[in-house]
Amino acid sequence: MSKKHGKHHRGQKRDDGVTESADLHGSGRPSTARWAGGVAETAPDVLGGPPPIPVRAAPGIVTVAPGTRFDLAAVDTGADGGLDKAWAKDALAKERERIIALQERLYAERARSLLLVFQAIDTGGKDGTIRSVLKGVNPQGCTVTSFKVPSSDERDHDFLWRYHARTPGRGMIGVFNRSHYEDVLVVRVKGLVPEAVWQSRYGQINDFERLLTESGTTLIKFFLHISKAEQKKRLEARIADPEKHWKFDPADLVERKSWDAYQQAFADALTRCSTPDAPWLVVPADHKWFRNYVIARTVADTLEAMDPRFPEAPKGIAELTVPD
Ligand code: ADP
């Protein structure tokens, strides 16, 4: 809803029953005032959200500098930041506790949202990362969407339609397991649309992400970077272990032949779609324990920077008594 339609006041129900926040600045323009936290005074209008919160990447993660050609091959997929594996496992548990506590505040504040985007080559570890990092988070405050081959209904719309529909609402953490980037990755590598179409999508993706960040959603985009040798090991493990057979898709062996084309497509997406408000973070991901720890820390640190606050208590609540 645009500001010119924003006739509701905080606490009022809209026609569709959704409680909406008011623009208390009353300027008719999106607010650029620093977000002070708390729903009561500063809840944003949809188009007048708080300024985007910078993503806080953990040490060991490589942030793609906006506006520069990114050399993906130069990133060491086996880096472990010099950390000790046992230490990192304990540290991961602590980061999870931070995420759980901050998520409760984000949910209670119900003003902004966080979107975690995960992209990787097949076997890159998206599922395992999501399971590990978000363990213990209140499921009511979190939605995970795994994007597959588009349905015919989805193909009948613009390519962003299905992704926009799954972005997190206020107070929510949204997780994209694969994302709108597939439309410049697999679609490009397999030649599913003409080049002119996928070429125009980088700019469209940047515009889409700008809409989200300017509407109060913080985006953290993780590229899980594994080596070709590590992918071979993981595919072999899926073939060798009966309990992993369900994860094995023979199509992955075919896709592996396009390894170089995927690396090129990833590098171009990282280069062209890393922006100051929605930068790409490249995670060395051969070591799962390192990957999980640095991602959890990044999520916790970014949530902390967002500084979500519980809403102000209604006046006089402490004096209230509950009738028998
Ligand atoms: P995952 O590998 O993520 O665990 P699947 O094995 O079901 O899940 O694979 C999902 C498939 O959907 C992948 O091959 C991926 O390339 C494909 N896919 C996702 N988005 C698109 C898209 N926009 N266009 C074409 N294919 C897509």
Residues whose N, C-alpha, C, O or C-beta is under 5 A from the ligand:
A	BS01	ADP	F147 K148 V149 P150 E182 D183 V186
